[in-house]
Amino acid sequence: MGTNTGALAASMLSAGSKAPLLFTSLFAGACTVLLMRYRARIQKLRDTAGEAAGVLRSELEQAEALVEALRQELAVLQARRSPAGREVRIWMDGAFDMMHYGHANAFRKGRALGTHLIVGVNDDVSITQCKGGPPLMSDSERLEMVRACKWVDEVVPGVPYIMSEEYLSWAIREYRIDYVVHGDDPCIVDGRDVYESARKLGKYRTIPRTEGVSTTEIVGRMLLASREHHTQAGEAAPAPDAESAQKRGIPTPGTFVRESRFLTTSQMVRLFSDDCSAPAEGARIVYVDGGWDMFHAGHVAFLQAASQLGDYLLVGVHSDAVVNRHRGHNYPILNQQERVLSVLACRYTSDVVIDPPWYLTREMIAALRISVVAHGTAHDHNEDESDPYHVPKQMGIFVSLPSTTGARNHAPEDPCSEHCSLMDPCRCKWAAALVAHRQRTGLRSGRPKAPFRLAHVPATRSHGW
């Protein structure tokens, strides 16, 4: 282009008449065209660079996932470097209060280091002595939750919150422990490493913690929901100002987003569902559905009972929007991906249906080859009084199971059956607010001096709430 422009300019200068003006106009036009072409080329290079960066970023994420998988495989090989066929026994311990999918993932990682996982569960007394307050869930509830995890082979109750060297040495001998496994975060008490004796024996292994989830973080969500937005049953929730609601992270009317720092990947879902398989031909398939928010001992008891109705338990996990529509704009506490992982970790679950329809249809029952639809005696009612289980009832495959109150230990006459008044041993799952209240008032037991009441949310709903 530059050569042709120069030749044209030379010919015009030699021609004379009006050549300077024509030359200037043509030269300016040529420069403009060149500039536009260069800009287009630069933009193309930038777009290409952006696409290349995106590809590289994706490849980097895949490589990091592969490295993590290889590290886990290497750890398994190192842990299993023993005579062929010998059982490799793994020990893990903790309080596991308000057990969640992060705990289950730790069990999965620990189990992968051997062939038999033994989990010690701290008792109420030692937790209270060391933390200054009781756990929210009782011994029996926490033991039941750990037993229900499909990666746990054996449970040891009454393990002290702080294990002495003598106790740990005894446990290693008594349960023939090959490796003591704990998260990669330090466990220091009174300036000493709790697992020092296991390290000295060469029996200590660490696993990476599950990023983005912790009991503290989940309690924070509960406190926010209970103290900021909770409304009594039957009351209309005030519509928040859109701008202030957005700043405070409160869902505005018509929308609901349960945000979480935990990022669910297809790899994580695959790891949690690695033992899920299709039902055998002719298997009696049992279907239950629900929200399964804050998955707890009551849910476990219901799923165990439902699993005994057939050969294969299919569990539907409703979306955040569906749960929110029926439970109010505070809930769910955990988002759908988190709730799916919690249900998949339960040993009674054969497989899950993600975001099933609220109303069961003949088409769905036929497609999934459902033989039995189970539901609990206690559940939320639809505002329009319609029955989501009308079709299975018509077909004669509906079974009603007694609901339990596994998330709380309250008798009907207990004040907490209506409201929480923070009486020890109050264990309503939504009474996590007492943690913050005790921190503010220094309260350790008994009633608070100042009234503090929290509207009670029904505990176990066999529909999964």
C-alpha positions as CSV (number, residue, x, y, z in Angstrom):
1,M,0.0,0.0,0.0
2,G,2.8,2.4,0.9
3,T,4.6,1.7,-2.5
4,N,1.5,2.3,-4.5
5,T,0.8,5.6,-2.7
6,G,4.3,6.9,-3.3
7,A,4.1,6.1,-7.1
8,L,0.8,7.8,-7.3
9,A,2.2,10.9,-5.6
10,A,5.2,11.1,-7.9
11,S,3.0,10.9,-11.0
12,M,0.7,13.7,-9.7
13,L,3.6,16.0,-8.9
14,S,5.0,15.5,-12.4
15,A,1.6,16.3,-13.9
16,G,1.4,19.7,-12.3
17,S,-2.2,21.1,-12.3
18,K,-3.9,20.9,-8.9
19,A,-1.5,18.1,-8.0
20,P,-0.6,19.3,-4.4
21,L,-4.2,19.4,-3.3
22,L,-5.1,16.1,-4.9
23,F,-1.9,14.6,-3.5
24,T,-2.7,15.8,0.0
25,S,-6.3,14.5,-0.1
26,L,-5.2,11.0,-1.4
27,F,-2.4,10.8,1.0
28,A,-4.7,11.6,3.9
29,G,-7.2,9.0,2.7
30,A,-4.5,6.4,2.4
31,C,-3.2,7.1,5.8
32,T,-6.7,6.8,7.3
33,V,-7.2,3.4,5.6
34,L,-3.8,2.3,6.9
35,L,-4.6,3.4,10.4
36,M,-8.0,1.7,10.4
37,R,-6.3,-1.5,9.2
38,Y,-3.6,-1.3,11.9
39,R,-6.3,-0.7,14.5
40,A,-8.3,-3.7,13.3
41,R,-5.1,-5.8,13.4
42,I,-4.3,-4.6,16.9
43,Q,-7.8,-5.4,18.1
44,K,-7.7,-8.8,16.5
45,L,-4.4,-9.5,18.3
46,R,-5.9,-8.3,21.6
47,D,-9.0,-10.6,21.0
48,T,-6.7,-13.5,20.1
49,A,-4.6,-12.8,23.2
50,G,-7.8,-12.8,25.4
51,E,-8.9,-16.1,23.9
52,A,-5.5,-17.5,24.3
53,A,-5.4,-16.4,27.9
54,G,-8.8,-18.0,28.5
55,V,-7.6,-21.2,27.0
56,L,-4.4,-21.2,29.0
57,R,-6.4,-20.4,32.2
58,S,-8.7,-23.4,31.5
59,E,-5.7,-25.6,30.8
60,L,-4.1,-24.4,34.0
61,E,-7.2,-25.3,36.0
62,Q,-7.3,-28.7,34.4
63,A,-3.6,-29.3,35.1
64,E,-4.0,-28.2,38.8
65,A,-7.0,-30.6,39.2
66,L,-4.8,-33.4,37.6
67,V,-1.9,-32.6,39.9
68,E,-4.3,-32.7,43.0
69,A,-5.7,-36.1,41.7
70,L,-2.1,-37.4,41.3
71,R,-1.1,-36.2,44.7
72,Q,-4.1,-38.1,46.2
73,E,-3.2,-41.2,44.3
74,L,0.4,-40.9,45.4
75,A,-0.7,-40.6,49.0
76,V,-2.9,-43.7,48.6
77,L,0.0,-45.6,47.2
78,Q,2.3,-44.5,50.0
79,A,-0.2,-45.3,52.7
80,R,-0.9,-48.8,51.2
81,R,2.7,-49.7,50.8
82,S,2.2,-52.8,52.9
83,P,2.1,-56.6,52.4
84,A,-0.6,-57.6,49.9
85,G,-4.0,-57.9,51.3
86,R,-3.3,-56.3,54.7
87,E,-5.9,-53.9,56.0
88,V,-4.7,-50.3,56.4
89,R,-6.6,-48.7,59.2
90,I,-7.0,-44.9,59.4
91,W,-7.9,-42.9,62.4
92,M,-9.6,-39.5,62.4
93,D,-11.2,-37.6,65.3
94,G,-13.2,-34.4,66.0
95,A,-16.4,-32.9,67.4
96,F,-18.2,-32.9,64.0
97,D,-20.9,-30.5,65.4
98,M,-23.4,-29.5,62.8
99,M,-21.7,-32.0,60.5
100,H,-21.6,-30.8,56.9
101,Y,-20.3,-31.9,53.5
102,G,-16.8,-30.5,54.3
103,H,-16.5,-33.1,57.1
104,A,-17.8,-35.8,54.7
105,N,-15.1,-34.8,52.2
106,A,-12.4,-35.0,54.9
107,F,-13.7,-38.6,55.6
108,R,-13.5,-39.4,51.9
109,K,-9.9,-38.2,51.7
110,G,-8.9,-40.0,54.9
111,R,-10.6,-43.2,53.7
112,A,-8.6,-43.0,50.5
113,L,-5.4,-43.3,52.4
114,G,-6.2,-46.8,53.6
115,T,-8.9,-49.5,53.6
116,H,-10.7,-49.0,56.9
117,L,-11.7,-45.6,58.4
118,I,-12.2,-45.3,62.2
119,V,-13.6,-42.0,63.4
120,G,-13.4,-40.8,67.0
121,V,-16.2,-38.4,68.1
122,N,-15.6,-36.1,71.0
123,D,-18.1,-36.2,73.8
124,D,-20.2,-33.3,75.1
125,V,-18.4,-33.0,78.4
126,S,-14.9,-32.6,76.9
127,I,-16.1,-30.2,74.2
128,T,-17.8,-28.0,76.9
129,Q,-14.7,-28.0,79.1
130,C,-12.4,-27.0,76.3
131,K,-14.7,-24.6,74.4
132,G,-16.6,-23.1,77.3
133,G,-20.0,-24.2,75.9
134,P,-21.8,-27.3,74.8
135,P,-22.0,-28.3,71.1
136,L,-25.3,-27.5,69.3
137,M,-25.9,-31.2,68.6
138,S,-25.9,-33.9,71.2
139,D,-23.6,-36.9,71.5
140,S,-26.2,-39.2,69.9
141,E,-26.9,-36.8,67.0
142,R,-23.3,-36.3,66.2
143,L,-22.5,-40.0,66.4
144,E,-25.5,-40.8,64.2
145,M,-24.3,-38.3,61.6
146,V,-20.8,-39.7,61.5
147,R,-22.1,-43.3,61.3
148,A,-24.3,-42.3,58.4
149,C,-21.4,-41.1,56.2
150,K,-20.7,-43.8,53.6
151,W,-16.9,-43.4,53.9
152,V,-16.8,-44.2,57.7
153,D,-16.3,-47.9,58.7
154,E,-16.2,-47.6,62.5
155,V,-17.1,-45.0,65.1
156,V,-15.5,-44.6,68.5
157,P,-17.6,-42.5,71.0
158,G,-16.4,-40.6,74.0
159,V,-13.1,-39.5,72.6
160,P,-11.6,-36.5,74.5
161,Y,-11.5,-33.2,72.7
162,I,-7.8,-32.9,73.5
163,M,-6.1,-36.3,73.3
164,S,-3.1,-36.8,75.5
165,E,-0.1,-38.7,74.3
166,E,-1.1,-41.6,76.5
167,Y,-4.6,-41.7,75.1
168,L,-3.4,-41.4,71.5
169,S,-0.9,-44.2,72.0
170,W,-3.6,-46.3,73.6
171,A,-5.9,-45.7,70.6
172,I,-3.2,-46.7,68.2
173,R,-2.7,-50.0,70.0
174,E,-6.4,-50.7,70.7
175,Y,-7.7,-50.1,67.2
176,R,-4.5,-51.2,65.4
177,I,-4.1,-47.8,63.7
178,D,-1.7,-47.5,60.8
179,Y,-2.1,-43.8,60.2
180,V,-3.6,-40.9,62.2
181,V,-5.0,-38.4,59.7
182,H,-5.9,-34.7,60.2
183,G,-6.3,-31.6,58.2
184,D,-3.3,-29.7,57.1
185,D,-4.1,-26.9,59.5
186,P,-2.0,-27.0,62.7
187,C,-3.6,-28.5,65.8
188,I,-1.8,-26.8,68.7
189,V,-3.1,-26.8,72.3
190,D,-1.2,-25.2,75.2
191,G,1.8,-24.7,72.9
192,R,2.0,-28.4,72.0
193,D,1.1,-30.4,68.9
194,V,-1.8,-32.7,69.7
195,Y,-0.5,-35.3,67.2
196,E,3.2,-35.1,68.2
197,S,3.3,-38.7,69.3
198,A,1.8,-39.9,66.0
199,R,4.4,-37.9,64.2
200,K,7.2,-39.5,66.2
201,L,5.9,-42.9,65.3
202,G,5.8,-42.0,61.6
203,K,2.0,-42.6,61.6
204,Y,0.8,-39.1,60.9
205,R,-0.7,-38.0,57.6
206,T,-2.4,-34.7,56.6
207,I,-5.1,-34.0,54.1
208,P,-6.0,-30.6,52.5
209,R,-9.1,-29.0,54.1
210,T,-12.1,-28.4,51.9
211,E,-11.9,-24.7,50.9
212,G,-15.0,-22.5,51.1
213,V,-16.9,-24.3,53.9
214,S,-16.6,-24.5,57.7
215,T,-18.9,-24.8,60.6
216,T,-18.2,-21.2,61.5
217,E,-19.1,-20.0,58.1
218,I,-22.4,-21.9,58.1
219,V,-23.3,-20.6,61.5
220,G,-22.6,-17.1,60.2
221,R,-25.2,-17.7,57.5
222,M,-27.7,-19.0,60.1
223,L,-27.1,-16.0,62.3
224,L,-27.6,-13.6,59.4
225,A,-30.8,-15.3,58.4
226,S,-32.2,-15.5,62.0
227,R,-31.2,-12.1,63.2
228,E,-31.6,-10.0,60.0
229,H,-34.6,-11.4,58.1
230,H,-36.5,-13.9,60.2
231,T,-40.2,-13.5,60.4
232,Q,-42.8,-15.3,62.5
233,A,-44.8,-18.0,60.7
234,G,-47.8,-16.4,59.0
235,E,-46.3,-12.9,59.0
236,A,-45.6,-11.1,55.7
237,A,-41.9,-10.4,55.3
238,P,-41.3,-6.7,54.7
239,A,-40.0,-6.0,51.3
240,P,-36.5,-4.6,51.6
241,D,-35.4,-1.5,49.7
242,A,-33.8,-2.8,46.5
243,E,-30.6,-0.8,46.8
244,S,-30.0,-1.5,50.5
245,A,-31.0,-5.1,50.0
246,Q,-28.4,-5.5,47.2
247,K,-25.7,-4.0,49.4
248,R,-26.5,-6.2,52.3
249,G,-26.9,-9.3,50.1
250,I,-30.6,-9.8,50.9
251,P,-32.6,-11.3,48.1
252,T,-35.2,-8.9,46.7
253,P,-38.8,-10.0,46.1
254,G,-39.0,-12.5,43.2
255,T,-35.4,-13.5,43.3
256,F,-33.4,-15.7,45.6
257,V,-29.6,-16.4,45.5
258,R,-27.9,-18.4,48.1
259,E,-24.3,-17.5,47.7
260,S,-21.4,-19.6,49.0
261,R,-17.7,-19.4,49.0
262,F,-17.6,-23.1,48.2
263,L,-17.2,-23.7,44.5
264,T,-18.8,-27.0,43.4
265,T,-17.0,-28.6,40.5
266,S,-18.0,-31.6,38.4
267,Q,-15.0,-33.4,39.8
268,M,-16.3,-32.9,43.4
269,V,-19.7,-34.2,42.4
270,R,-18.1,-37.2,40.7
271,L,-16.0,-38.0,43.8
272,F,-19.1,-37.9,46.0
273,S,-21.1,-40.1,43.6
274,D,-18.3,-42.5,42.6
275,D,-20.3,-45.5,44.1
276,C,-23.6,-44.5,42.5
277,S,-24.8,-46.9,39.9
278,A,-28.0,-47.6,38.0
279,P,-30.6,-49.7,39.7
280,A,-30.6,-53.4,38.8
281,E,-33.3,-54.7,36.5
282,G,-36.4,-55.3,38.5
283,A,-35.2,-53.4,41.6
284,R,-37.8,-51.8,43.8
285,I,-37.0,-48.1,43.5
286,V,-38.0,-45.8,46.4
287,Y,-38.3,-42.1,45.8
288,V,-38.3,-39.3,48.3
289,D,-37.7,-35.6,47.8
290,G,-37.1,-32.5,49.8
291,G,-34.8,-29.5,50.4
292,W,-32.5,-31.4,52.9
293,D,-31.2,-28.0,54.2
294,M,-28.7,-28.3,57.1
295,F,-28.7,-32.1,56.6
296,H,-29.0,-33.6,60.1
297,A,-29.8,-36.7,62.2
298,G,-33.6,-36.4,61.5
299,H,-32.9,-36.5,57.8
300,V,-30.7,-39.5,58.2
301,A,-33.3,-41.4,60.3
302,F,-35.9,-40.7,57.6
303,L,-33.7,-41.8,54.7
304,Q,-32.8,-45.0,56.6
305,A,-36.4,-45.8,57.1
306,A,-37.2,-45.0,53.4
307,S,-34.3,-47.2,52.2
308,Q,-35.9,-50.2,53.9
309,L,-39.0,-49.9,51.7
310,G,-37.1,-51.2,48.6
311,D,-33.8,-52.0,47.0
312,Y,-32.7,-48.6,45.7
313,L,-33.3,-45.1,47.3
314,L,-33.6,-42.2,44.9
315,V,-33.5,-38.8,46.6
316,G,-34.8,-35.6,45.0
317,V,-33.1,-32.4,46.0
318,H,-35.2,-29.3,45.2
319,S,-33.7,-26.1,43.9
320,D,-32.9,-23.0,46.0
321,A,-35.9,-21.2,44.4
322,V,-38.4,-24.0,45.3
323,V,-37.1,-24.3,48.9
324,N,-37.2,-20.5,49.2
325,R,-40.8,-20.3,47.9
326,H,-42.0,-22.7,50.5
327,R,-39.8,-21.8,53.4
328,G,-39.5,-18.0,53.1
329,H,-36.8,-15.6,51.9
330,N,-34.3,-16.7,54.6
331,Y,-33.8,-20.2,53.3
332,P,-32.2,-22.4,52.3
333,I,-29.1,-21.9,54.4
334,L,-27.0,-24.2,52.0
335,N,-27.3,-23.9,48.3
336,Q,-28.5,-26.7,46.1
337,Q,-25.0,-27.9,45.2
338,E,-24.0,-28.1,48.8
339,R,-27.2,-29.9,49.7
340,V,-26.7,-32.4,46.9
341,L,-23.2,-33.3,48.3
342,S,-24.7,-33.7,51.8
343,V,-27.3,-36.2,50.5
344,L,-24.8,-38.0,48.4
345,A,-22.5,-38.5,51.4
346,C,-25.3,-40.4,53.2
347,R,-24.8,-44.2,53.1
348,Y,-28.6,-44.8,52.6
349,T,-28.7,-42.7,49.3
350,S,-28.4,-44.7,46.1
351,D,-28.6,-41.7,43.8
352,V,-30.0,-38.2,43.6
353,V,-32.4,-36.3,41.3
354,I,-31.3,-32.7,41.1
355,D,-34.1,-30.1,40.9
356,P,-37.0,-32.5,40.5
357,P,-40.5,-31.2,39.9
358,W,-42.5,-30.2,43.0
359,Y,-45.6,-32.2,41.7
360,L,-44.9,-35.8,40.9
361,T,-46.2,-36.9,37.5
362,R,-47.0,-40.3,35.9
363,E,-44.3,-39.5,33.3
364,M,-41.6,-38.9,36.0
365,I,-42.6,-42.1,37.9
366,A,-42.5,-44.1,34.7
367,A,-39.2,-42.6,33.5
368,L,-37.4,-43.3,36.8
369,R,-39.2,-46.7,37.3
370,I,-40.3,-45.6,40.7
371,S,-42.1,-48.3,42.7
372,V,-42.6,-46.5,46.0
373,V,-43.0,-42.8,46.9
374,A,-42.3,-42.1,50.6
375,H,-43.1,-39.0,52.5
376,G,-43.2,-38.0,56.2
377,T,-46.1,-37.3,58.5
378,A,-44.8,-33.8,59.3
379,H,-44.3,-31.4,56.4
380,D,-45.0,-28.0,55.1
381,H,-48.4,-27.3,53.5
382,N,-48.9,-25.6,50.2
383,E,-50.6,-22.3,50.3
384,D,-53.2,-23.5,47.7
385,E,-53.8,-26.7,49.6
386,S,-52.7,-28.8,46.6
387,D,-51.0,-32.1,47.1
388,P,-47.7,-32.7,45.4
389,Y,-48.2,-36.5,45.9
390,H,-51.7,-36.7,44.4
391,V,-50.5,-38.9,41.5
392,P,-48.6,-41.5,43.5
393,K,-51.5,-41.7,46.0
394,Q,-53.9,-42.4,43.0
395,M,-51.5,-45.1,41.8
396,G,-51.4,-46.7,45.2
397,I,-47.6,-46.4,45.6
398,F,-47.5,-43.7,48.3
399,V,-46.2,-44.6,51.8
400,S,-46.3,-42.3,54.8
401,L,-43.4,-42.6,57.2
402,P,-43.5,-41.2,60.8
403,S,-41.4,-38.1,61.1
404,T,-38.8,-37.7,63.8
405,T,-37.4,-34.7,65.5
406,G,-33.7,-35.5,65.1
407,A,-32.6,-31.9,64.9
408,R,-33.7,-31.0,68.4
409,N,-34.3,-32.6,71.7
410,H,-37.4,-30.8,72.9
411,A,-40.5,-32.2,74.5
412,P,-43.8,-30.6,73.3
413,E,-44.1,-28.6,76.5
414,D,-40.6,-27.2,76.2
415,P,-40.8,-23.5,75.4
416,C,-38.6,-24.1,72.4
417,S,-41.4,-26.0,70.7
418,E,-42.8,-22.5,70.1
419,H,-39.8,-20.1,70.7
420,C,-36.2,-20.4,71.7
421,S,-35.5,-18.8,75.1
422,L,-31.9,-20.1,75.3
423,M,-32.4,-22.5,78.1
424,D,-29.6,-25.0,78.4
425,P,-29.7,-27.6,77.1
426,C,-31.5,-26.0,74.2
427,R,-30.5,-27.7,71.0
428,C,-32.8,-26.3,68.4
429,K,-30.8,-26.3,65.2
430,W,-31.7,-22.6,64.6
431,A,-30.5,-21.7,68.1
432,A,-27.1,-21.2,66.8
433,A,-27.8,-17.6,67.5
434,L,-27.0,-18.4,71.1
435,V,-23.4,-18.5,70.1
436,A,-23.3,-14.9,69.2
437,H,-25.5,-14.0,72.2
438,R,-23.2,-15.7,74.6
439,Q,-20.2,-14.0,73.1
440,R,-21.8,-10.7,73.7
441,T,-23.0,-11.3,77.2
442,G,-20.5,-13.8,78.5
443,L,-23.3,-16.2,79.3
444,R,-22.2,-19.8,79.8
445,S,-25.4,-21.5,81.2
446,G,-28.9,-20.7,82.4
447,R,-31.2,-18.0,81.2
448,P,-29.9,-14.7,79.9
449,K,-30.6,-11.7,81.9
450,A,-31.9,-9.8,79.0
451,P,-34.8,-11.4,77.0
452,F,-33.6,-13.0,73.8
453,R,-36.1,-14.9,71.8
454,L,-35.7,-16.4,68.4
455,A,-38.7,-17.5,66.3
456,H,-38.5,-21.2,66.1
457,V,-38.3,-23.0,62.7
458,P,-39.7,-26.6,62.7
459,A,-36.9,-29.1,63.1
460,T,-37.1,-32.2,61.0
461,R,-39.3,-32.2,58.0
462,S,-39.2,-35.5,56.3
463,H,-39.8,-33.6,53.1
464,G,-36.2,-32.5,53.6
465,W,-36.6,-29.1,55.1
